[in-house]
């Protein structure tokens, strides 16, 4: 093939992964580099037999040495290339998140959309952006204006773009951490917005909230909880800003208790409850969930318990410890619920795979001497698409059971 960019030759193991569709080449898979390159720039990736495998961003500072963006040797990777990719990603969301759901959804989900390390969440007129790769950071002035322009062409009003680059993983890419606003035509520096999800209003603070400001991936799972909450005494554990609690209350729950260890999160949850006229129907408790389930919740107090914990593991090395944590809260919940009660439980860690999560649930149920009648098995909403050849894009496991 004609030489376009510096070349990186990789091992047979790396070749097998790329040919299987995975977009990453790890540092120990690169055997030779031919030509001068700059970190964050493009290289062509070739097999030992000179077979073209793809083109991607290279970064010597990262364990993920090359992030593939194209597998077509004829692609011209210029501004128009990225504009097309933006339109494709946003067009997909407009299809799978129709109507009002399009106004609060994830517009770009990293590798699943061909944008390594990039997240773009939409909260009404405010976009919240996180960039975790050097190559994408270098193209920010191309990609972000393209996102804003694409939405405005669709008649969508975009007033601000907040940059939530306050995560330490950026340091592994040699990037600084920080929070601020992207400046562009017609854009302000206001990261506050109000969204409507499942008919419920939320105040979103993109500048100070967790991650990008609000967890969008549970949108339809929250609606599933609301469908069966009617008349139930609900306990929402790890409530954060109250989304599951609000859906349960709006679904007609007899009573809702929402627990979180963060006083700041609970203040926002109470504000969201007030926005919806539900503050008198939800009791908010600032407490460690593990302690609350052990010391304060009593058997029979609740007949529907929701467990939406943060990721207990972010690496393979801590999976066993995470399994113990997940088992502890699920076992406590199963013991507290009466026969015929309901349990919604989930994990948002990629490393806690579905087989591992199911094994944990089986073990907890056996120890609690109960059986689980599955009502629903769900995943993240489709604006967080799963690529079957990229396991890292599949991370959320969500189950609703009746405990019998």
C-alpha positions in Angstrom: 0.0 0.0 0.0 1.0 3.6 -0.6 2.6 5.1 2.5 0.4 7.9 4.0 1.4 8.1 7.6 4.3 6.7 9.7 3.9 3.0 10.1 3.5 0.9 13.2 4.1 -2.9 12.9 2.4 -5.1 15.5 2.5 -8.6 16.8 0.4 -11.5 15.7 -1.6 -11.1 18.9 -2.3 -7.5 18.2 -3.2 -8.3 14.6 -5.7 -10.9 15.7 -7.4 -8.4 18.0 -7.6 -5.7 15.3 -8.9 -8.2 12.7 -11.5 -9.2 15.2 -12.7 -5.6 15.3 -11.1 -4.3 18.5 -9.9 -0.7 18.2 -6.9 -0.7 20.5 -3.2 -1.7 20.1 -1.3 -2.0 23.4 2.3 -0.9 23.9 3.7 -4.4 24.1 2.1 -5.3 20.7 4.1 -2.7 18.8 7.2 -4.2 17.3 8.5 -1.5 15.0 7.8 2.1 14.1 8.8 3.4 10.7 8.9 7.1 10.1 8.6 10.2 12.3 5.4 10.8 14.2 4.0 13.1 16.8 2.1 11.9 19.9 -1.6 12.3 19.2 -1.0 12.1 15.4 -1.9 9.4 13.0 -0.1 6.2 12.1 -0.9 3.3 9.8 -0.9 0.0 11.5 0.5 -3.0 9.6 1.0 -6.7 10.3 4.4 -8.4 10.1 3.5 -9.3 6.5 2.8 -5.7 5.6 -1.0 -6.1 5.7 -2.8 -2.9 6.3 -5.0 -3.2 9.5 -6.1 0.4 10.2 -5.1 4.0 11.0 -5.2 5.4 14.4 -3.9 7.9 17.0 -0.5 7.0 18.6 0.6 8.1 22.0 3.9 6.9 23.6 2.6 8.0 27.1 -0.3 5.6 27.0 -0.6 1.9 27.7 -3.1 1.9 24.8 -0.4 2.9 22.3 -2.7 3.2 19.2 -6.4 3.9 19.0 -7.8 2.9 15.6 -10.2 5.4 13.9 -10.4 3.9 10.4 -9.9 0.5 8.8 -10.3 1.8 5.2 -6.9 2.6 3.6 -8.7 4.9 1.2 -10.2 7.2 3.9 -9.0 10.8 3.7 -8.9 11.7 7.4 -9.6 15.4 7.2 -12.1 17.8 8.7 -14.9 16.5 6.5 -14.1 12.9 7.7 -14.9 14.0 11.3 -17.9 16.1 10.3 -19.4 13.0 8.6 -18.7 10.9 11.7 -20.4 13.5 13.9 -23.5 13.6 11.7 -23.7 9.8 11.7 -23.5 9.6 15.5 -26.1 12.3 16.1 -28.3 10.9 13.4 -28.3 7.6 15.2 -29.4 9.2 18.5 -32.2 11.0 16.7 -33.4 7.6 15.5 -33.1 5.6 18.7 -33.9 8.4 21.2 -36.9 10.0 19.4 -39.0 12.9 20.6 -38.1 14.5 23.9 -35.5 11.8 24.7 -33.2 13.3 22.0 -33.0 16.5 24.2 -31.2 14.6 27.0 -29.0 11.8 25.7 -25.5 10.7 25.0 -24.6 12.0 21.6 -21.1 10.4 21.3 -20.0 7.3 23.2 -16.3 7.1 22.5 -15.0 4.1 20.6 -18.6 2.9 19.9 -19.0 5.9 17.6 -15.4 6.0 16.3 -14.2 8.8 18.6 -11.5 7.4 20.9 -12.0 8.6 24.5 -14.7 11.1 23.7 -18.0 11.5 25.5 -20.6 14.1 24.6 -23.8 14.3 26.7 -26.6 16.6 25.9 -28.7 18.2 28.6 -31.1 20.4 26.8 -29.2 23.4 25.4 -25.9 22.4 27.3 -23.4 19.9 26.0 -21.1 18.2 28.6 -17.9 16.9 27.0 -15.1 14.7 28.4 -12.0 13.9 26.4 -9.7 11.0 27.5 -7.3 10.6 24.6 -4.6 12.8 23.3 -5.5 12.3 19.6 -9.1 13.4 20.2 -7.9 16.4 22.3 -5.8 17.6 19.4 -8.9 17.6 17.2 -11.2 19.4 19.7 -11.4 22.5 17.5 -12.7 20.4 14.6 -15.0 18.0 16.5 -16.8 20.3 19.0 -17.8 22.9 16.4 -19.1 20.1 14.2 -21.3 18.8 17.0 -22.7 22.2 17.7 -23.3 23.0 14.0 -25.0 19.6 13.4 -27.4 20.1 16.2 -28.2 23.7 15.2 -28.8 22.6 11.6 -31.5 20.2 13.1 -33.1 23.2 14.8 -31.8 22.4 18.2 -30.7 25.3 20.4 -27.2 24.8 21.9 -26.2 27.5 24.4 -23.0 26.1 26.1 -20.4 23.4 26.0 -18.9 22.4 29.3 -15.6 20.5 29.4 -15.4 18.0 32.2 -11.8 16.9 31.9 -11.3 16.4 35.6 -10.5 12.7 35.6 -7.1 11.3 36.4 -7.1 8.9 33.4 -6.2 11.9 31.3 -2.9 12.0 33.1 -2.1 8.5 31.6 -2.4 10.2 28.2 -0.1 13.0 29.2 -3.1 15.4 29.4 -3.8 18.0 32.1 -7.0 17.8 34.2 -9.5 20.6 34.6 -13.0 21.9 34.2 -14.1 24.8 32.0 -16.1 25.9 29.0 -15.5 25.6 25.3 -15.7 29.0 23.6 -17.5 29.3 20.3 -20.0 31.4 18.4 -23.2 31.9 20.4 -21.9 29.8 23.4 -22.1 31.0 27.0 -20.3 29.9 30.1 -23.4 28.5 31.9 -23.3 24.8 32.8 -26.7 24.6 34.5 -29.6 23.2 32.7 -33.0 21.6 33.3 -34.0 18.4 31.5 -37.1 16.2 31.4 -36.7 12.4 31.5 -39.6 10.0 31.6 -41.8 13.1 32.3 -39.7 14.0 35.4 -37.8 17.3 35.7 -34.2 17.4 36.8 -31.7 20.3 37.4 -28.4 19.4 36.0 -25.1 21.0 37.0 -22.6 20.0 34.3 -19.8 21.9 35.9 -20.0 20.4 39.4 -22.1 17.2 39.1 -20.6 13.7 38.9 -19.1 12.5 35.6 -20.7 14.8 33.0 -23.5 16.0 35.3 -26.1 13.3 35.2 -26.3 9.6 34.6 -28.2 9.1 31.3 -27.6 5.4 30.8 -30.4 4.3 33.3 -33.1 6.3 31.6 -35.3 3.3 30.5 -34.4 1.3 33.5 -35.8 4.0 35.7 -39.0 3.8 33.7 -39.1 0.1 34.3 -38.9 0.6 38.0 -41.7 3.2 37.9 -44.0 0.7 36.2 -43.9 -1.7 39.2 -43.5 0.8 42.0 -47.2 1.5 42.5 -48.3 1.0 46.1 -44.9 -0.2 47.1 -42.7 0.9 50.1 -39.5 1.7 48.2 -35.9 1.9 49.4 -33.6 3.6 46.8 -30.0 2.9 47.8 -27.1 5.0 46.4 -29.8 7.5 45.2 -27.3 10.1 44.1 -29.5 12.9 42.8 -32.7 10.9 43.3 -33.5 9.6 39.8 -34.8 6.2 40.8 -36.6 7.5 43.8 -38.3 10.2 41.8 -39.4 7.6 39.2 -40.8 5.3 41.9 -42.7 8.2 43.5 -44.1 9.3 40.2 -45.1 5.7 39.6 -47.3 5.7 42.6 -45.2 4.3 45.4 -46.8 4.4 48.8 -43.6 5.6 50.3 -40.0 6.2 49.2 -36.8 6.4 51.2 -33.7 7.5 49.3 -30.3 6.9 50.9 -26.9 8.3 49.8 -23.6 9.0 51.6 -23.2 12.4 49.8 -24.9 15.4 51.4 -24.3 17.4 48.3 -26.0 14.8 46.1 -29.0 14.6 48.5 -29.4 18.4 48.3 -29.7 18.2 44.6 -32.1 15.2 45.0 -34.3 17.2 47.3 -34.3 20.1 44.8 -35.3 17.7 42.0 -38.1 16.3 44.2 -39.3 19.9 44.8 -39.2 20.6 41.0 -41.7 17.8 40.5 -43.9 18.4 43.6 -42.7 15.1 45.1 -40.6 16.4 48.1 -43.3 15.4 50.5 -43.4 11.8 49.2 -39.7 11.0 49.5 -37.7 10.7 52.7 -34.0 11.5 52.1 -31.4 9.9 54.4 -27.7 10.8 54.4 -26.0 7.5 55.4 -23.6 4.9 54.3 -25.8 2.3 52.4 -23.9 -0.7 53.9 -24.5 0.6 57.4 -28.1 1.6 56.7 -29.0 -1.8 55.4 -27.3 -3.4 58.5 -28.4 -1.1 61.3 -31.4 1.0 60.2 -33.5 -0.9 57.7 -35.6 -3.6 59.3 -37.2 -6.7 57.8 -40.6 -5.8 56.4 -39.9 -2.0 56.2 -39.7 -2.2 52.4 -41.2 -4.3 49.7 -39.2 -2.9 46.8 -35.4 -2.2 47.2 -33.3 -0.6 44.4 -29.5 -1.0 44.4 -27.7 1.3 42.0 -24.1 1.5 43.5 -21.1 3.1 41.9 -18.6 0.9 40.1 -17.0 -1.2 42.9 -14.2 -2.2 40.5 -12.4 -0.3 37.7 -9.8 -3.0 37.0 -9.5 -6.7 36.8 -7.2 -6.8 39.9 -10.1 -5.7 42.2 -12.9 -7.8 40.8 -12.8 -10.3 43.7 -13.2 -7.5 46.3 -16.0 -6.0 44.2 -17.8 -9.3 44.2 -17.8 -9.3 48.0 -19.2 -5.8 48.0 -21.9 -6.5 45.5 -22.8 -9.7 47.3 -23.0 -8.0 50.7 -25.5 -5.3 49.6 -27.6 -7.8 47.6 -27.6 -10.4 50.4 -28.7 -7.7 52.9 -31.5 -6.5 50.6 -32.8 -10.1 49.9 -32.9 -10.7 53.7 -34.8 -7.5 54.3 -37.4 -8.1 51.7 -40.6 -10.1 52.5 -41.5 -13.0 50.3 -43.0 -11.6 47.2 -41.0 -8.4 47.5 -39.1 -6.8 44.6 -35.4 -6.1 44.0 -33.8 -4.0 41.3 -30.1 -4.4 41.2 -27.3 -3.4 38.9 -23.6 -3.0 38.2 -22.0 -0.3 36.0 -18.5 -1.8 35.9 -17.3 -3.4 32.7 -15.0 -5.7 34.7 -18.0 -7.1 36.6 -19.2 -9.1 33.6 -22.7 -10.4 33.3 -21.7 -14.0 34.1 -19.8 -12.8 37.3 -22.8 -10.6 38.3 -25.2 -13.5 37.9 -22.9 -15.8 39.9 -22.9 -13.3 42.7 -26.7 -13.0 42.6 -27.0 -16.8 42.7 -24.7 -17.0 45.7 -26.4 -14.2 47.6 -29.9 -15.8 47.0 -28.7 -19.2 48.2 -27.2 -17.7 51.3 -30.4 -15.7 51.9 -32.4 -18.9 51.3 -34.6 -17.2 48.7 -35.3 -17.7 45.0 -35.2 -15.0 42.4 -38.0 -14.7 39.8 -36.7 -12.6 37.0 -39.0 -9.8 35.7 -36.6 -8.0 33.5 -32.9 -8.1 32.4 -31.8 -4.8 30.9 -28.7 -2.9 29.9 -27.7 0.7 29.2 -30.0 2.8 27.0 -29.3 2.7 23.2 -27.6 6.1 23.2 -24.8 4.2 24.8 -24.4 1.6 22.0 -22.7 -1.7 22.6 -20.3 -2.9 19.9 -20.1 -6.7 20.1 -16.4 -6.7 19.0 -15.5 -4.1 21.8 -16.4 -5.7 25.2 -15.5 -2.4 27.0 -18.7 -0.8 25.5 -20.9 -3.3 27.4 -20.9 -2.3 31.0 -24.3 -1.9 32.6 -26.2 -4.9 34.0 -29.6 -4.3 35.4 -32.1 -6.9 36.8 -35.5 -6.7 38.4 -36.6 -9.7 40.4 -39.4 -10.8 42.6 -37.9 -12.5 45.7 -39.8 -15.7 46.4 
